[in-house]
């Protein structure tokens, strides 16, 4: 987005609903992102028309009920063209399956869903626990670690690379690319990184053609959704989406959770003392530390809460704020490990719900269990200040822990 260009507010948008909320980029947001988003329920109406220096104008949904509706009604709200990544308009490719609507969406997901089904994910538990303990072995005797770099990043990304059948020794390069695309907030940098990613993924596609190694890349490259061969652009768009989705979200989630665990020793002990409640613990922490947003485009003129939205309007469900909606989650700022179960919007919802949700839940569960089993008492390293990345995945830059 050209920050020097005047903001174009459509004439049908009520002026009193136009706001510059500062989500993902303002100083207030970056000081404490989840506290900022939780407070929106007290300071803003349920739906606002917001814009930012690095994001185009869009309707922002803050209420759980509204986001739940939008996410589950592709006949009214489409994902097509909502991907935030730079693409050449002369060689345009869709982000698949994100930008494919039902019923065609299902035939693409069918290629990879078996690899991340509850049964398939459960089969990974032993190896993920072993990997978690290998990482802990590397720093437990030092009495400190930079959690983000030594545990929070390598565990989920390493597991993901194994699932993709891509080399772990590419991790640092992949991370650099992910940071350039998701957090740099600079179109020049994003464009340069996208060129590097494109070259690499095209090379991988060529190498995996005809190779059935059980990995997700192979499943995509050699897959035939609905029995039909994919075009080169379809294959690239599918592989790109799965690749980028595995590099930052669980990492950011773990970083957020472990900052909170370090700052709340009594709640940490509660988790240790009630091991049978771990699934509820994970679900509540996923609610409290949701890290992503979900975009849609209005298909045809429609009203939501009496607000007229026009065909082509952009909509962003502020999922972290929606998970703090007091009408959906009473006393939402309270971290309640015995909260009555209700679907959280952490992984979006509807046809486009996150395909890696089962794996993400297992990874968070294992990380909490194994870290607290071996290092039950830790704090943020004295003198350290937690700072957050701007951009569309919400998490701290560094998490220096000491024990």
N, C-alpha and C positions, 0 to 999 in steps of 0.2 A: 504494500500500500504506500502510495506517495504521501508522505507526511506533510508535504507543502501544499498539496491540492486541497481545495475547499471540500468540506464534508457535504455530500449530497443527501439531504433528508427527504424522502418521498413526501409528496403533498398530503397523502392520506394519513400520515403519522401525526397524532396529536402532539403539539409542541411540549406539553407538560410531561410527556413520557420520554422525551429525548434526554439521555444522560450520557456522560462519559464516566462510566463506573470505574475504569482502571483495572478491571480484572485481567490478570496475567502480567501486568506491566507497571502499575503505579507503585509508588513508594509505600503506600498504606497496605496494599496487597502483599508486596514482597516482605514486609516486616513480619507478617503472620497470616499466610494465605487462607488457612481454613477458618481462623477466627474472623477474618475479613468477610469471607463468603457466608459464614453463619449469621453475621450481623446484618446482612442485606435484607433479611426478613423484617428487621426492625426499622430500616432506613429507606426501603424502596417498596414501590407497589409490586404486585405479583409478576407483572410483565412490564418491561421497559424496553425502549429502543436505544441501544447503546452502541457506541463506536469507540475506537482506540487508535493510537498512533500506528499500531501494527495489525489492526484487524478492521475489516470493513463493517459498515453499519448493519446491525441485525437485531431482531427481536430477541431479548434474553428472557428465558423462562426460569423462574426461581422456585415455583411450587412443584412439589412431587407429583400431584395429580395431573398437572398440565404436561410435564415431561413424560409421564407414564402414558398419557394419551397420544402425544405426538410420536413417541418412539414405536407405538404399536399400530399406527394407522398410516402405512405407506401410501394408501390411496389418496390421502390428503397432503402428506408431507414426504417429499422424496429426498433421498441421499445423493442423487445424481449431481455431480459437479461440486460436491461439498468438501472434497479432499483438499487439505491446505498446502499440498506440496507443489512446487513449480513444475509445470509441464509445457512442452513446446506445442503451441496451438496448431502448428503445421504437422506435428507427429504426435497427436494427442492419444493418450491411453487412459482407460478408466482404472480406478483403484478398485480391484476386485477382491472379495465380493461386496465391499462396502458400498460401491456406487451402482450395484446391480439390485434391482427390486424384485420381490417375489412376483411370479413363481420361479423365474430364472435364477434368482439368488440361490435357491436350494441346490441346484445341480452343481454349482461351483463348490459350495460348502461340503457337499457329499464327498468330494475328493480328499478333504483333509480332516473332516470331523472324526473319522475312525482313529486318527492318531492322537486326538486330544479328548476322546470320550472318557467318561468316568472310569470305565474298565481299563483303558489304555493308560490313563494317568496313574491309577492305583498301582499298576505294574512298575512304575518308575520310583515308587516311594523308597525302596531300599537303597537304590543307587543315589537318589537325591540326599538321603540322610548321610550316606557315606561321604558324599562330596562336601556337605556342610561341615562335617567333622574334619575333613582334610583341611578345609580353609581355616577352621578354628585352631587346628594344630599349629598353623603357621604363625599365630600371634598370641596365643593364650599366655605363654610364659613371659611375654614382653610387658604385660600389665596395661597395655593400651593398643588401640588400633584405629585406623581411619576406616570406620565401618563401611562407608560408601564404596571405597576403592578395594578394600580387602575382603569384604563379605557381601554387602548389599548389591553390588554390581556383578561380580564374577559368578555368584551362585545362579541367579535366574538367567543370566545371559549364557553362561556355560551350559546349563540344562537345555536352553533353547537351541543353542548351536548344535548340541548333540541330537536333538529332535529333528533339526533341519538337515543333519549330516553335513554340516559345514565345519571347517577347521577352527578349533578353539584359539589357535595362535593368530587368528584374524580379529580377535576380540577388541584389542585396542583401536584398530583401524575402524571397525564397525562402530565403536563408541564415539570416535571422533566424528564420523559421518552423522550419527544420530544427533549429536549435540549441534552440529551445523544446521541440520534440518529442523530440529524441534525447539532450539533455545537461542540460536544466534540472533533471531529477529532482524536479519539483514538479508535482503533479497539477493545481493551480489554473492555473499557467502553461500547462501542456500543454493543458488544456481551453480556455483563451482562444485559444491559437494554433490549435487544431483548429477552432474556430469560424471564424477568419479564413481558414484554408485551405479549409474547406468552402465558404464563400461564394465564394472565388476560383475553385475548381475547378468549381463548379456554373456559374459565369459562363462559364468556358472551354468547358465541355461544350455549353452553349447556342450559343456562337459557332461551334464547330466542327461542329455538326450539319449534315450535308449538304455540308460543305466537304472535298474530297479534295486536300490540299496535300502529300501525301507524308510528313508528319510522324507521329510515333508517337501523338500525341494524336488526330489525325484517324483513324488506323487503329483506335484503341480505340473512339472515340465512334461511328464509323460501321461498326464491325465486327459480324459476325454469326457468333459462334462456333458451329460445327456447323450453320450455316445458320439459326440462330434469333436473333431480336433480343434484345439484353440488356435487362434491367430497368434503371430509373434507379439502383437501389442497386448492381447489378452493374457498371454503367458507372463509377460513382463509385469503388467499391472497387478496380477495375482501374486507373483513372487515378491514384488516390491512391498505390497501391503503386509504380507505375512512377515517379511523380514523386518520392517520398521516397527511393527507392533510388538515384536519380542525383545526389543532392545532397551526400553525405557520405562514402561509402566509399572512392572513389578518392582524394578529397582527403585523408582520414586516412592512407591508404596512402602517398601521396607524401610527406606530412609526416614520417612515420616513416622512410622510406627516406632522405630528404635530411638528416635529423639524423644518421643513421648514416654517410652519405657524408661529411658535414662532419667527423665525428669519426674517420674512417678513411682518411687520404689515400693510404696505400699500396694499399688495396683499390680506391679510386677510380682510381688509376693502372693497376691491373690491368684494370679495365673498359676504360679508354682503350686499353691496349696489346693487348687481345684483342677487337676489335670483332666478329669472327665468332661470338663466344660469347654475344652479348647475350641471346638467348632463354633460355639457361640461367641467366644472371645474373638476368633478370626473374623466372623461376620460383622461384629460390632466395630472392630478396628477398620475393616474395609469400608464401613459406612462413614465413620468419622474422618477417614483419610482417603477419600475418593480423589483421584488425581487427574481425571480427564473430563472433557466436555463433548457434546454431541450435536453436530450441525445437520440441519435440514433446509430444504427450499419448499416454499408453499406452491402446491400444484395448481390450485384454482382459488379464487377469492373465498375466504372463510372467516368466521368470527370465533374468537377464543376469549372467554371472559368478557364478552361484549365489545372486544377490540377488533376492528376490521383489519384483516391482513389481506394483501393483494398477491395475486399470482406473481411468482418470482421473488417475493420477499425472503430474506434469509432468517433462519431461526437457530438460536443456540440454546440448548438445554444446559444450564449451569449445574451439572450433575452434583458437584460437591455441595452447592447451596441446597439443591433439592433434597439431599440426604440429611440436611439440617432443618427441614421444614417441620415446624412444631405441630402442624396439623397431621402429619404422617408419623412423626416420631416425638412423642411428648418429652419435654425436657431434653431437646436434641443435643445440647452442649455437654450433657452428662454422658460419660462413657459407662454404659450399663451393660455388663456382661450377662445379665439375665433379662434383657429386653425381649418382649414378645416378638416372635419371628414375623418379619414382613419383608417382602422382596426389596433389597436395596438396589439403587440405580448405579452402583459402582461400575458395573459392566454393561451399562446402557440397558437395552431391553428390546423385546420384540424380535423380528426376524434378524436384525443386525446386532443382537447381543454378542458380546465378545466371545470368539471361538476358543480363546485360551482361558476362560474363566475357571474351569475345573483345575487346570494346572496351576493357575495363579493362587487359588485357595490352598492347594496342597503345599506350594512353595512357602507361602506365608506361615502356614501351620508348622511346617518342619523347621523353618528358621527360628521361630519363636521358641519352639520346644527344645531344640538342640542348643541354641545359644544360652537360654536360661538354665538348662541342665548343667552346662559346663561353666558358665560365667553368670551366676545368679545376681551378683551385685556389681553395678557399673553406673557411671555418671558421665555427663558431658565433660570433657577434659577441662579443667579449670582455666578460665580466661578465654575460652573459645566462644565465638559468636556464630550462631547458626544463621546462614544466609540462604536465600532461595533463588532458584532459577526463574527467570521470566519465561513465558511461553506456554504452550498448550498442554504440558504435562507438569503437574505441580509437585515439587519436591525440593529438599535442601541440597545445596551444592556439596557440602562436606558434613560428615557426622563423626567428629573425633571423640572416641570413647576412652575412658580410663577405669581401671579397677585395681 
